[in-house]
Amino acid sequence: MFSTFKQRLILGIYIFILLSIPAGAFLVSQYRTTVKSSAFEQKGVKPTLQIPPKPATPSARQLLNASQQAANSTAGSTTASSSEPSPTPEGSSPTIATSYGPTLSLKVALEGRAENNQTTKLFVGIAEGALTANPKFVLSFSVDLPASGQYSNLSLAGLTVGSNYTALVKGAAQIAGSAAFTMAPTITNLNDGVVINLTSGDLNEDNVINSTDYTIAQKAIGSTSKSANWNETADINRDGMVNTFDLGIISKNIGKTGDSGAWTSPIPKTSTPSAGLAAPPMGSPDGSDGYWLWLPK
C-alpha cells in the first residue's frame, strides 16, 4: 500500500503530527500555568518596609511618661485656673482624716451613787504591762465623767497596737481600780466593756481610806452647798448634804487601799471635757482655759 518512499514519508509526517498535538498542547498548558503563577507572585509581592525594632519600655515607665504628657498638655489650663478649687470627681467621696487614732472606752460605777449620777473628775493613767506599786504612766488624763459613767474616745495615739497595758482609774472620792488591756487598732473597750466598780471614801486622794478621810467628812457633817464648811467631795452619794450616810460609807471601807498602793501626792485637780493627749496644764491661772498632760520622769 505504501510502497513508494514518498508515500511512506507522508505517512511518517502524518503520524508525527498526530503524536505531537497532545504533547504540544500539554507543554503549552504547562507554560501558561508557569507564566500566570510567576505573574501573580510578582503582582502580589509588596515591598517590605524595614522598621528598626523599638526598645522595650517597662510598663511603669510608660505610665510615668503618659502621666507626664497628660500633665504637660493641661499645664496651660491649670495655670489659668489655679486659684479655683478643683471639682471633686463624680462618684468619688472626700477622704475623712482620723483626728486622734485609736481610742479607749470605759464605764465605771461609783459606790454610793445612783446609777444615773456618776459624775466625777476621773483620773485615767495608762502604764505599760502589768500595774506596779509605783507605776510610770505613759499617758494620763483627767476627764469629766458624765452621769452615765461611760466615757469614750479617750485618745491612745502613740501607743503600740497589740501591746499590753494597764489602765488605772480613780474618782475624786474613790480609791483606784485598774484593768489590763491589749491595744486595739481602733477602739479598746476597757475591762471588755464590763463596769469597773470604784470603792468610795478616799477624800484626801492618797488612794487609801483611813481615819483621815473620816475626820474630813466629820468636819463637814450637816453642811450643804450653801454652808461655809461645805465639802463637795465628802458628799459621797451626791444628795446635796454631808450626813451619816456618807460617814457610813467611809467607816465601812476604812483600811482599804486602791490598786497601785498608797499615793504620796494627790492627782491634779484639772480636767478636760473631751480627753486627748493634752489636758489642762498644771500651774495655770485659776479659771483659765488649757490642757493638762502628765508625763513620767
Buried (B, 14 or more C-beta within 10 A) or exposed (E): EEEEEEEEEEEEEEEEEEEEEEEEEEEEEEEEEEEEEEEEEEEEEEEEEEEEEEEEEEEEEEEEEEEEEEEEEEEEEEEEEEEEEEEEEEEEEEEEEEEBBBBBBBBBBBBBBEEEBBBBBBBBBBBBEEBEEEBEBBBBBBBBBBBEBBBEEBBBEEBEEEEEBBBBBBBBBBBBBBBBBEBBEEEBBBBEEEEBEBBBBBBBBBBBBBEEBBEBBEEBBEBBEEEEEBBEBBBBBBBEBBBEEBBBBBBBBBEBBBBBBEBEEEBBEBBBEEBBBEBBEEEEEEEEEBBBBBEEE
